Amino acid sequence: LIVFTASWCAPCHVQYEMFKKDFDHLVTKNVRLISYSLDERVERWKNLLQKKNYISECYCDQQGFRSPFVKDLAINSIPAYVLLDKQGIVLKKVAGNPQEMFNYVKGRMEQEKEL
């Protein structure tokens, strides 16, 4: 699960707190949480990591919305959440609403338990 964010994105900070609380218990051996920053200035991104105590793997290529990775996933606004399978196929993409992604991931995990 990739969370697209940036140090300058106020809604990202507000939603991160809700997201962190909900997703903490969903992070398992089958779900990795990755934070992908669209910051272009690495200093701002590093300061944010120290302040927010991020719970995930964190990446920043300093290319913002120009990043080929961001363009490939058609990320046009943040915060955004993208769930990929083990082969890198997009299973779900959500812009702005972490609860929608939380419900989707939780539902998939419950289905897998039933199999």
N, C-alpha and C positions, 0 to 999 in steps of 0.2 A: 504494500500500500504506500503510495507516494503522496506526500502532502506538499503542494506548491505554495510557497509563502515568500515573504521578503521583510526586511527590517522596517521598511517605510510603509508597510501595509497595516493600518490600524485595525481593520476588521480581522485580519489574520491573527493578531495578538489576542483579541477578545475570543475568537473561535478556538484558538489553540488551547486555551485553558479548559473549555468544555470538551474539546476533542481529547485532550490528554487524559482527563478524568474517565471518559467513556471507553477509550481504546486501551488503556493500560492493561486491563484484564484480557483483552482479545489478542494481544501480542503473544504469539506462541511459536513453536518450531515451524508451524505452517504459515504464519503471518509475520512478515517483517515490516517494520515501520521506517520509512525513509523520508526525511525532510529535504526538499530541494528548493534552495533559495534562488530567487530571481534578482538578488542584489547584484549590482555591477561594481560596487565598492566593497572589497573583501573585509575591510576594517569594520564597517557597520554590521556585516553579517557575523563576524567573530564576536563583537560586543553583544549582539543579541543572543548568541549561543550561551555566553557566560551569564547573562541576566536571566534567561528563561529556563536554564537547566533542561535542555531538550532531551527527550527520552529515546531518541531515535538516531539512526545513522544520518549524518548531515552532509549535504553536498552543495557546492556553489561553483558554477563555471564562469561566473562574472560576465555572462552575456545577456542576462535578463531575458526579455521576450524574444530576442534575436537568436537564442540558443537553438541549435538544430534539434536537440532533444525536445525542447518545449514546443517547437514548431511541429515536429512529427506527431506529438500528442494533441495538437491543436488547442493548447492552453492559451486562452485569450484574456483571462481575468483570474485574479486570486482573491481569496484562497480557492484552491482547487484540489480535488482528491481523485486519484486514479488508482484503481485496483488492477494489477496485472497478475496473470497466472504464471506458473513456473517457466513457461515458454516465452513470456513477454507479451502475450496477447491481452489486450484491454478487455476486462470483464465488466467494468463499470467506471464511469467518469461523472463526477459531480462538481459543479461550480457553486461555491459559497455555503453549502449546507452540510456540515459535518454529520448531523443526525441522520440524514438520508443515507450517507455512506456507512455509518455505524450500523444502521438497521439492515442494510444489504449484507455486510460482512457477517454480522451475527446470524442472519438467516442462512447464509451459505454454510457457516460452521455447524449450525444445528442440523442441516440436511446431511452433511458429511458424517456426523455422528450416527445418523439413522441408517446409513449404508453399511 
